[in-house]
Every structure is written in C-alpha cells, then in structure tokens.
Amino acid sequence: MVRARKFGLICLALGLLIAATSVSAPAAETEEDGESIYLDADKVVFEEETGLAVAEGNVRVRREGLRLFAHRVEMDSSEQILSATSAPGRKVSMVQGDRVLTGDSLRYNMLTREGILSGAAGSSPAGDGRVFIKGREMAVAPMELAVAKGWVSRRGARGAAEDDLAGKLTDVSLTTCNMKNPHYRLVSKSVVFVPGKRVIARNPKVYIGEHLLFTYPFDYVVPLDPNQKRALLSSFFPLVLSDSDKGSGIGIGGPYVWDTGRANLSVAWWSDKGWEGKAEVFQRINDYLTAWGAVERSYEKSSDETLYRPSWGLSHSSGGFDATLRWTQREAVSIEKQAGDTYRGVLWRDPEFALTGPWGRAPLLNAYARFGVSWGEYEEVQENKSARVRRTGAEARIYSEERRESCTSFVNAAYRRYWYDDEDSNEQEITDAVLGVRWSLGKVDLATAYVRRWVTGETPMLWDYYSDREDIYQKLALPVGKGLSFSVRGGYDLARSELAEMVYALNLKAGECSRWELAYRDDRIEGEDWVGLSFSITAFPETPVTFGMRELYDPFAAPDGLADRMRADEAEE
C-alpha cells in the first residue's frame, strides 16, 4: 500500500495494491476536507517520483458533487491535470446532480475545474422531459469562470450553485427525442449550456429526420427550469396559416434572448389582409418581477380594421401567487362564451390588475382550490360608441377528480362576481360547473362532460357579458393503425335543443417524439367551419406548425397551472 501525498490544496486519497495480479482494491474513504479527490479502479498505479497516477478498468473519480467514470484515467498531481479516455464502444461520463455529460475523452484541471470534453453528449431535465445534446467538443468551467469568459453574464449566473459547471459547445445537435435517429433536431455552431436554467442555441438549423427544413434566424431557447417553461418557449418553425376572414398566410417568429430577458418578433403575410406582426420585450427586474411591453399590428373582425395595438405591464410570481398589472389599447378580443357562440370586439384596459393565489389542496375532499381578485378600468367599442366602465372582481375555482382502474370522474367549477360603477348594471355573478367522466372500453377511449352556467345580474359591457348555458360534450377516440388514431367530439346545446359543433381529428403519433393532427370543425351555429393541420413536438416548441388550426374550448382539461402540481403530488405519494 502506498499513500499519496498532499500537493497544494489537492489531497489524493488513493488505495493502492501492487501484487502479482496487478489488481488493486478500491481506495478507502477518509475524513478529508472538501478538496479531496477519490480515485477507484480495477488497477491503480502511483509513481511518487513523477506524481503520476494511472488507473485502468472501471475507473471512478469523485470530488464533492462531481463524479467521473472512464476506462482509463491519468492524474498528474503536480499539475493537477486529469486525462480520461474511454474503451471502444464506451464513453467517459461526468455526473453532477441530475445532469449527465458523456464523451470520448476528457482533459480536466481539478484545481480550476476547467476542461475540454471531446465528442460531447449529454442530457438534462427540460420541462416535462429531457433535452439531449451532442457536440464536437464542450468546454466546461465553474460559473465564476464562465462569467469571466463571457459565456454568461454576472446577472444571468445569479441563483446558480457554486459547484455548477457551465458549458460552451461547438458544432452542436440538440433534441428532446430520445432515439438513435431522432425525428427532429436543431444543429448549431455554438450553444451555451447554463445548468438548471437554459440552453441557448445560436441561429440553429432545423432538421426533420435527415432533411434540412430551414435555418432559424433567431436564438432558440430550451428552458431547463420547469417554472420557466412557458415563459421561454417559442416556436422555431415557420407558420403556414389559413383563416376564413384573412385568407391564406405564411409567417415566422422567434426570440432573441439575453440572461435577464428576451425579445420576441413574429411576422405574417395574409392574402386578403396584408401583413400582421408583433414585437414584445420581457425584462426581468429581479427573481420575481418582470416588466414587458408589446406592439402588434393585427386584423379584428367586428370592426373590420387592421390597426396597431400596443400593450405593456408588470408581472410578479412568488410562492404560487401570480400578479399582473397591464395596459392595452385597441386590444382585439375573441372569447368563446359557449359551444357555437364566440364574442369578438375591441377593448382598452386602462389599467387592469389581477392577483391569484396558489392551488391549495383539501385532502378530505380530494380537491384543489384557488382564489383571485381583480380590478380594472375598461373602455369598449359598442356599435360605433364607447362604454367606459370600472370593474372590481373576485373569483374562486375548485377542481377534483377520482381515479379508478379504467374510469376517472372529475368536477371543475368556478364562481366569479363583478361589481361595476354603473347605475343601471352594477353587479354580475357567474357560476360555471363541469361534471365529467373519462373511461375506456378496450382500446376505445371515451369522455363525457356536462357543462352548466348560471348567471345573475348584468354588465354594462359586452366582452364580459355571459348568459346561462347548458351543454353536453361527448368524445370518442380509437386506434386505426400503428400510431394512428381517430377521434370525434360533439357539443350539444341543451337549452336550444340543437347540435352546436362537431370536431373530427386524425392523429399520427411518431414514437414519443412528435405528433401530427388533422382536424375539421363543423360549426352548426355560426357557420365558421375550418380545417386545421398541426405538427407538434414533445417538450418543445409551445407553438406547433399549424395550417388553419384554431384553439378550441376543452371541457375535459384540468385548469391552467394545476397539472404540474397534481403530478408533483402524485410523485410524492
């Protein structure tokens, strides 16, 4: 047994056995300071004269929160340089927390914690899944050095752990598709990896299979923090569009990102209405407060005008509480009030404040509840005249579901009350309830929802005017081939005793990575039928490639923001 000596701040704790078999036992762990390095292998040889340690066979290196696995490792204790290589068909692996990096070889300075990983590949949690990265090589460094090198700004590094390693990759491919030959991928010359926060790809090329689709003209951001998923995601595809009022169109949009914010730009050209566009900027003031501003040029159906529509405000999020303060001018509003009945109009918010609390759980009821308040001053265009109103509101929402082996029943209810400074219409109460069940019969999935609304009082405005409703929705989905399924959904207005809408959809699921959907909506009330085609990718982007697809009211979905909370509770249980 030969003991290693201390060299500077580094202490090598090596258990060495030189025997006829030339195979050593793992090094024993000793009570050393946080700078200790532990090296275990099938065979470890240490030369005192040169200070060189050579380990071969199932090599494991451990220091604080970093672990390294390789076939062969050479450690120069005088220079504190580690060189690791892999066996044929194997990889060198670096593990830090739930982040894994692999490569063909690694040269790493154990003192400064800088290194180069050749043939780099890795994965990290991203939203509900993982993002997988491959590159020619990755330069790694602790966050402080990454800031000094200009990879990350000092403000952008805030909140990162001291032992986090940032990475800068060259000639990179990234995807969320965990397959040998992914259905899609982004290829970029340069990508910055900020552990636990985001991956930023500079002007990536978008590939579907092995076919280059186009070069994305903006930075593309893959958020690694689930709480930032919706805030950072943006479509990286061009949009092919169709609208009964605007004709056919084509457009593209994307973000430019910096460490404390982002700017989004999107532009579209319509055959009947010319161009539309939107530019918005988000700037994070601190970990909880964000300021934003936007201007869009868009067409609005009820006024038959294409106008500039500015908006700006502040948003705050902390501990499950969400607050917004916003101003809008000439906002184009479109709200589906019930099956076959959609309101469209123009609105000013001058300003509007809203505060909602976190989803809280009531174990005895197996339910979740959330409360909110709002206040605002509004001006609405009504048949060539304007109505200016001040409104105060309060709301309570509750959601509960009971799961059995092949059946899930749920209740989704909301109560809203508004007070107005109008002599004739000064109060309105709205109670919504959805009672539903989802179940299976063999390979056929079915769902039924009874939707009911009760309204008392009146409002002086049209955009928040609601009336009683009583609808029933039925959905059926069945497989028709490998990865192919067909679904049909009907909405029946019980108050009018007539069928309000039918929606038919054909879905093609390509493994776990992507999905195509062809949908047709037959609007039996307003006659606004449409056909839509969309291509969606798992985990990102938030906006799929679409042709004519519109957002539909879904009575079977859980409220916004609750699905993640429910999954977290299930994981704990």
C-alpha positions in Angstrom: 0.0 0.0 0.0 1.4 3.4 -1.0 -0.2 6.6 0.4 -0.5 9.7 -1.8 1.0 13.0 -0.6 -0.8 16.4 -0.5 0.0 18.7 -3.3 -1.1 22.2 -2.6 -4.9 22.2 -1.9 -5.4 18.8 -3.5 -5.2 15.6 -1.5 -5.2 12.3 -3.4 -6.8 9.6 -1.3 -5.6 6.5 -3.3 -5.8 3.0 -2.1 -3.1 1.1 -4.0 -2.3 -2.6 -4.0 0.7 -3.8 -6.1 0.5 -7.5 -6.2 1.3 -10.3 -8.7 -2.2 -9.9 -10.0 -1.7 -6.1 -10.6 -5.3 -5.5 -9.4 -5.9 -3.1 -6.5 -8.8 -2.7 -4.1 -10.9 0.5 -4.1 -9.4 3.4 -2.2 -10.7 3.7 1.4 -12.6 6.9 2.1 -11.0 9.1 4.8 -12.3 12.2 6.6 -10.7 14.8 4.4 -11.6 18.4 3.5 -13.9 19.3 0.6 -10.8 19.4 -1.8 -10.2 15.6 -1.5 -10.2 13.5 -4.7 -11.1 9.9 -4.5 -9.9 7.5 -7.3 -11.0 3.9 -7.5 -10.3 1.4 -10.3 -9.5 -2.3 -11.1 -5.9 -1.2 -11.3 -4.2 1.9 -9.9 -0.5 2.7 -10.1 1.0 5.8 -8.4 4.6 6.9 -9.1 6.0 9.0 -6.3 8.9 10.4 -8.3 6.7 11.8 -11.1 3.5 12.4 -9.2 1.6 10.5 -11.9 -1.3 8.2 -11.0 -2.6 5.8 -13.7 -5.9 4.0 -13.2 -7.4 1.4 -15.6 -10.7 -0.6 -15.7 -14.0 0.7 -14.3 -12.3 4.0 -13.1 -14.4 6.1 -10.7 -13.3 9.6 -9.7 -15.2 11.5 -7.1 -14.8 15.1 -5.7 -17.6 16.9 -3.9 -20.7 16.9 -6.1 -18.8 15.8 -9.3 -18.4 12.1 -10.3 -16.4 10.8 -13.3 -16.5 7.3 -14.9 -14.0 6.2 -17.5 -11.9 3.2 -18.7 -8.5 4.9 -18.2 -7.5 8.0 -16.2 -4.1 9.6 -15.8 -3.8 12.1 -13.0 -0.8 14.5 -12.8 -0.8 15.5 -9.2 1.9 18.2 -9.6 -0.1 20.0 -12.4 -3.4 18.7 -11.1 -4.5 17.7 -14.6 -6.7 14.7 -15.2 -6.9 13.0 -18.6 -9.7 10.4 -19.1 -10.3 8.1 -22.1 -13.0 5.6 -23.0 -12.8 2.0 -24.1 -14.1 1.0 -27.6 -17.9 1.3 -27.6 -17.9 3.1 -24.2 -18.0 6.7 -23.1 -16.4 8.9 -20.5 -19.2 10.1 -18.2 -19.4 13.2 -15.9 -22.3 13.4 -13.5 -23.3 16.4 -11.5 -26.7 16.2 -9.7 -29.3 15.1 -12.3 -27.2 16.3 -15.3 -25.1 13.8 -17.2 -22.4 14.5 -19.8 -20.6 11.9 -21.8 -17.8 12.0 -24.4 -14.9 10.1 -26.0 -12.2 11.8 -23.9 -11.7 14.5 -21.2 -8.9 16.7 -20.2 -9.8 18.4 -16.9 -8.0 20.7 -14.4 -9.0 19.6 -11.0 -7.9 22.8 -9.4 -9.6 25.4 -11.7 -12.3 22.9 -12.7 -11.9 23.8 -16.4 -11.8 21.1 -19.1 -12.5 20.0 -22.6 -14.8 17.1 -23.3 -14.4 15.7 -26.8 -17.2 14.0 -28.6 -19.5 15.5 -26.0 -23.1 14.3 -25.4 -25.4 15.0 -22.5 -28.9 15.3 -21.1 -30.7 17.4 -18.6 -34.3 17.8 -17.4 -36.3 20.2 -19.5 -39.9 20.9 -18.7 -41.7 17.5 -18.5 -38.9 15.6 -20.3 -35.2 15.9 -21.1 -33.1 17.7 -23.6 -30.4 15.6 -25.3 -27.2 17.4 -26.6 -24.4 16.3 -28.9 -21.3 18.3 -29.9 -17.8 18.1 -31.3 -16.5 19.3 -28.0 -17.6 21.1 -24.9 -15.6 23.5 -22.8 -16.6 23.4 -19.2 -15.8 25.8 -16.4 -17.3 26.8 -13.0 -19.9 29.5 -13.1 -17.5 32.3 -12.0 -15.0 31.5 -14.8 -17.9 31.2 -17.3 -18.8 34.7 -16.4 -15.2 35.9 -16.8 -15.0 34.2 -20.2 -18.2 35.9 -21.4 -20.3 32.8 -21.7 -22.8 34.0 -19.2 -23.4 37.5 -17.7 -23.0 38.0 -13.9 -26.7 38.7 -13.6 -27.5 35.6 -15.6 -25.4 33.4 -13.3 -27.3 34.6 -10.2 -29.1 31.7 -8.5 -26.7 29.0 -9.8 -24.9 26.8 -7.3 -21.2 27.5 -6.7 -20.3 24.0 -7.9 -22.3 24.2 -11.1 -20.3 23.8 -14.3 -21.4 25.9 -17.3 -20.6 24.6 -20.8 -20.0 26.0 -24.2 -20.4 23.6 -27.1 -19.3 23.8 -30.7 -21.0 22.0 -33.7 -24.0 21.0 -31.7 -27.1 19.0 -32.2 -30.0 19.1 -29.7 -33.4 17.4 -29.4 -35.9 16.1 -26.9 -36.4 13.0 -28.9 -34.6 10.1 -27.1 -34.0 7.9 -30.2 -30.9 6.8 -32.1 -32.2 8.6 -35.2 -34.4 11.4 -33.8 -37.4 12.6 -35.8 -36.2 16.2 -35.5 -33.1 18.1 -34.2 -31.6 21.5 -34.0 -28.0 21.9 -35.3 -26.0 25.0 -34.3 -22.3 26.2 -34.5 -22.5 27.4 -30.9 -24.6 26.5 -27.9 -24.3 27.8 -24.3 -25.4 25.4 -21.5 -26.4 27.0 -18.2 -27.0 24.2 -15.7 -30.5 24.2 -14.3 -31.6 27.3 -16.2 -31.5 27.0 -20.0 -29.7 26.1 -23.2 -29.3 28.8 -25.8 -28.7 27.7 -29.4 -27.5 30.5 -31.8 -29.2 30.5 -35.2 -29.8 26.8 -35.4 -30.7 24.8 -38.5 -33.9 22.7 -38.1 -33.8 19.1 -39.4 -36.8 16.8 -39.7 -35.1 13.4 -39.9 -32.1 13.9 -42.0 -33.7 16.7 -44.1 -32.8 20.3 -43.6 -36.1 22.3 -43.2 -34.6 25.8 -42.8 -32.2 27.9 -40.8 -33.8 29.6 -37.8 -32.9 33.4 -37.9 -33.1 33.9 -34.1 -31.7 32.4 -30.9 -33.6 29.3 -29.7 -34.0 28.7 -26.0 -34.6 25.4 -24.3 -35.6 26.1 -20.7 -34.3 23.6 -18.1 -36.3 25.1 -15.2 -39.9 23.7 -15.3 -41.1 27.0 -13.8 -39.8 28.9 -16.8 -41.1 26.6 -19.4 -44.0 28.7 -20.7 -42.1 32.0 -20.3 -39.2 31.0 -22.6 -40.5 28.6 -25.2 -41.2 29.9 -28.6 -41.9 28.4 -32.0 -38.9 27.6 -34.2 -40.9 26.7 -37.2 -42.3 28.9 -39.9 -46.1 29.1 -39.7 -48.4 28.2 -42.6 -51.8 29.8 -41.9 -55.4 29.8 -43.1 -58.3 31.9 -41.9 -61.8 32.4 -43.3 -61.6 36.2 -42.9 -57.9 36.8 -43.8 -57.3 34.1 -46.4 -54.1 32.1 -46.6 -50.8 33.2 -45.0 -47.3 32.4 -44.1 -45.1 33.7 -41.2 -42.3 33.1 -38.9 -41.4 34.2 -35.3 -38.8 33.7 -32.7 -36.8 35.1 -29.7 -33.6 37.0 -29.1 -32.5 36.1 -25.6 -30.2 37.6 -23.0 -29.6 36.5 -19.5 -32.3 38.7 -17.9 -34.9 38.8 -20.6 -35.9 38.2 -24.2 -37.5 39.9 -27.2 -39.9 38.1 -29.5 -40.7 39.0 -33.1 -43.3 37.5 -35.4 -44.5 38.5 -38.8 -47.1 37.0 -41.1 -48.5 37.9 -44.6 -52.2 37.2 -45.5 -53.5 37.0 -49.0 -56.6 39.1 -48.2 -55.5 41.4 -45.3 -51.8 42.1 -46.0 -49.2 41.8 -43.2 -49.6 41.3 -39.5 -46.8 41.4 -36.9 -46.0 41.5 -33.2 -42.9 42.6 -31.3 -42.6 42.2 -27.5 -39.9 42.6 -24.9 -39.6 41.0 -21.5 -37.1 42.3 -18.9 -36.6 40.5 -15.6 -36.1 43.1 -12.8 -35.4 40.5 -10.1 -36.2 36.8 -9.5 -39.9 37.6 -9.1 -40.7 40.8 -11.1 -40.8 41.2 -14.9 -41.6 44.2 -17.0 -42.9 43.8 -20.5 -44.1 45.8 -23.5 -45.6 44.8 -26.9 -47.0 46.2 -30.1 -48.8 44.3 -32.7 -50.5 45.0 -36.0 -53.5 42.8 -36.4 -56.9 42.4 -38.0 -60.1 42.5 -35.9 -63.2 41.0 -37.4 -66.0 43.0 -35.7 -64.5 46.4 -36.7 -63.0 45.1 -39.9 -59.8 47.0 -39.2 -56.1 46.3 -39.2 -54.5 48.5 -36.5 -51.5 48.8 -34.2 -52.4 47.5 -30.7 -49.8 48.4 -28.0 -49.7 46.8 -24.5 -47.4 46.9 -21.5 -47.3 46.0 -17.9 -45.6 44.2 -14.9 -45.9 40.6 -13.8 -44.9 39.1 -10.4 -44.7 35.4 -9.4 -43.7 34.1 -6.0 -44.7 31.1 -3.8 -47.6 30.2 -6.1 -49.0 33.8 -6.1 -49.3 35.4 -9.5 -50.0 39.1 -10.0 -50.3 41.2 -13.2 -50.7 44.9 -13.9 -51.3 45.7 -17.6 -52.5 48.3 -20.0 -53.8 47.6 -23.5 -55.0 49.8 -26.3 -57.3 48.7 -29.1 -57.0 45.0 -28.0 -58.6 42.5 -30.3 -60.7 40.2 -28.0 -62.1 36.8 -29.0 -63.8 34.8 -26.3 -65.8 31.5 -26.8 -68.8 32.0 -24.5 -70.3 28.6 -25.2 -70.5 26.0 -28.0 -71.1 27.9 -31.2 -71.1 31.3 -29.6 -67.9 33.5 -29.8 -67.6 37.2 -28.8 -65.3 39.4 -30.9 -64.6 43.1 -30.1 -62.1 45.9 -29.3 -61.1 46.7 -25.7 -58.9 49.1 -23.7 -57.6 48.1 -20.3 -56.5 51.3 -18.5 -55.2 49.6 -16.4 -56.1 46.1 -15.2 -54.7 44.4 -12.0 -55.2 40.7 -11.2 -53.9 38.6 -8.3 -54.4 34.8 -7.9 -53.2 32.6 -5.1 -51.6 29.2 -5.3 -53.5 26.0 -5.8 -54.2 24.6 -2.3 -55.2 21.0 -1.6 -58.2 19.9 0.5 -57.3 16.3 1.4 -60.7 15.4 2.8 -62.4 16.5 -0.5 -59.6 15.2 -2.7 -59.8 18.6 -4.4 -57.7 21.7 -5.3 -58.9 25.3 -4.8 -57.6 28.7 -5.9 -58.8 32.2 -5.2 -58.2 35.5 -7.0 -59.2 39.2 -7.1 -59.1 41.8 -9.9 -59.7 45.5 -10.5 -59.7 47.5 -13.8 -60.9 50.4 -15.9 -62.1 49.4 -19.3 -63.3 51.1 -22.5 -65.1 49.0 -25.0 -66.3 49.8 -28.6 -70.0 49.1 -28.9 -71.7 49.7 -32.3 -69.9 53.0 -33.1 -69.9 54.2 -29.5 -67.7 53.6 -26.5 -68.6 52.5 -22.9 -66.1 53.3 -20.2 -66.5 51.2 -17.0 -64.7 50.5 -13.8 -64.9 46.9 -12.5 -63.9 45.0 -9.4 -63.9 41.2 -9.3 -63.4 38.2 -7.1 -63.2 34.5 -8.1 -62.9 31.0 -6.6 -62.0 27.9 -8.5 -62.1 24.2 -7.5 -61.1 21.0 -9.2 -61.4 17.5 -8.0 -61.0 14.1 -9.7 -61.4 10.5 -8.6 -59.4 7.9 -10.5 -60.3 4.2 -10.7 -58.8 1.4 -12.8 -60.5 2.3 -16.1 -62.5 5.4 -15.2 -61.8 8.9 -14.0 -64.6 11.3 -12.8 -63.9 15.0 -12.3 -65.6 18.2 -11.2 -64.3 21.6 -12.5 -66.1 24.6 -11.0 -65.7 28.4 -10.8 -67.5 31.2 -9.1 -66.9 34.8 -10.3 -68.5 38.1 -9.0 -68.1 41.5 -10.6 -69.0 45.0 -9.3 -69.4 47.9 -11.8 -69.6 51.7 -11.3 -72.7 51.8 -13.5 -76.1 52.9 -12.2 -78.1 50.5 -14.4 -75.8 47.4 -14.3 -73.8 47.3 -11.2 -73.3 43.6 -10.4 -72.9 40.2 -12.1 -72.5 36.7 -10.7 -71.3 33.8 -12.8 -71.1 30.2 -11.7 -69.6 27.6 -14.0 -69.6 23.9 -13.4 -68.3 20.9 -15.5 -69.1 17.4 -14.4 -67.3 14.8 -16.4 -66.0 11.3 -16.7 -63.3 9.7 -18.8 -63.2 6.0 -19.3 -62.1 3.2 -21.6 -63.8 0.2 -23.3 -60.9 -2.0 -24.5 -58.9 0.2 -26.9 -61.6 2.8 -27.2 -61.3 6.0 -25.1 -64.5 7.9 -24.2 -65.2 11.1 -22.3 -68.5 12.8 -21.4 -68.8 16.3 -19.9 -71.9 18.2 -18.7 -71.3 21.9 -18.8 -73.6 24.3 -16.9 -73.5 28.0 -16.2 -75.8 30.2 -14.0 -75.7 34.0 -14.4 -77.4 36.6 -12.3 -77.2 40.4 -12.6 -76.0 42.4 -15.6 -72.9 44.0 -17.0 -72.7 47.3 -18.9 -70.1 45.8 -21.3 -70.3 43.1 -24.0 -66.9 41.4 -23.7 -67.6 40.1 -20.1 -71.4 39.5 -20.7 -72.4 35.9 -20.1 -75.7 34.1 -20.2 -76.9 30.8 -18.8 -75.6 27.8 -20.7 -76.3 24.1 -20.6 -74.2 21.9 -23.0 -73.1 18.3 -23.1 -69.9 17.2 -24.8 -69.1 13.6 -25.9 -65.7 12.5 -27.2 -64.6 9.1 -28.7 -61.1 8.1 -29.7 -60.0 4.8 -31.2 -56.8 3.5 -32.8 -57.0 2.8 -36.5 -53.4 1.8 -37.3 -49.9 1.8 -36.0 -49.5 5.2 -34.2 -52.7 6.4 -35.9 -55.9 7.2 -34.1 -59.2 8.9 -34.9 -61.4 11.0 -32.6 -64.7 12.7 -32.8 -66.2 15.2 -30.4 -69.7 16.7 -30.4 -71.1 19.6 -28.5 -74.9 19.7 -28.0 -76.7 22.8 -26.7 -79.4 21.5 -24.4 -81.0 24.9 -24.0 -81.6 25.3 -27.7 -82.0 21.6 -28.3 -79.6 21.6 -31.2 -76.2 20.3 -32.1 -73.7 23.2 -31.8 -70.5 21.7 -33.2 -68.7 18.6 -34.3 -64.9 18.2 -34.3 -63.2 15.3 -36.2 -59.5 14.7 -35.8 -56.9 12.2 -37.2 -53.8 11.9 -35.1 -50.5 10.3 -36.1 -48.0 9.7 -33.2 -44.4 9.2 -34.4 -43.0 7.4 -31.4 -42.6 9.5 -28.3 -41.2 12.5 -30.1 -43.7 14.0 -32.5 -47.4 14.1 -33.4 -49.4 15.1 -36.5 -53.1 16.2 -36.2 -55.6 16.8 -39.0 -58.8 18.4 -37.6 -62.1 19.6 -39.0 -64.6 21.7 -37.1 -68.2 21.8 -38.2 -69.7 24.9 -36.6 -73.5 24.4 -36.6 -74.4 27.8 -35.0 -72.2 30.5 -36.6 -71.2 28.6 -39.7 -67.4 29.2 -39.2 -66.1 25.8 -40.3 -62.4 25.2 -40.7 -59.8 22.5 -41.4 -56.6 22.5 -39.5 -53.3 20.7 -39.7 -50.6 20.8 -36.9 -47.3 19.2 -36.2 -46.3 19.1 -32.5 -43.0 18.1 -30.9 -42.7 16.6 -27.4 -41.5 19.1 -24.8 -40.9 22.0 -27.2 -42.0 24.1 -29.0 -45.0 25.5 -27.3 -46.4 26.7 -30.7 -46.6 23.9 -33.3 -46.5 24.2 -37.0 -50.1 24.8 -37.9 -52.3 25.2 -41.0 -55.7 26.7 -40.2 -55.7 25.2 -36.6 -57.6 27.2 -34.0 -57.9 26.9 -30.3 -60.9 25.0 -29.1 -62.6 25.0 -25.7 -61.7 21.7 -24.0 -64.2 20.7 -21.2 -62.1 17.7 -20.3 -58.9 19.5 -19.4 -57.7 20.5 -15.9 -57.4 24.2 -15.1 -54.2 26.0 -16.2 -51.3 25.6 -13.8 -52.8 22.7 -11.9 -51.5 19.7 -14.0 -47.9 20.2 -12.8 -49.0 20.5 -9.2 -51.0 17.3 -9.4 -48.1 15.4 -11.0 -45.8 16.6 -8.2 -48.3 15.4 -5.5 -48.6 12.0 -7.2 -44.8 11.6 -7.3 -44.6 12.3 -3.6 -47.3 9.8 -2.9 
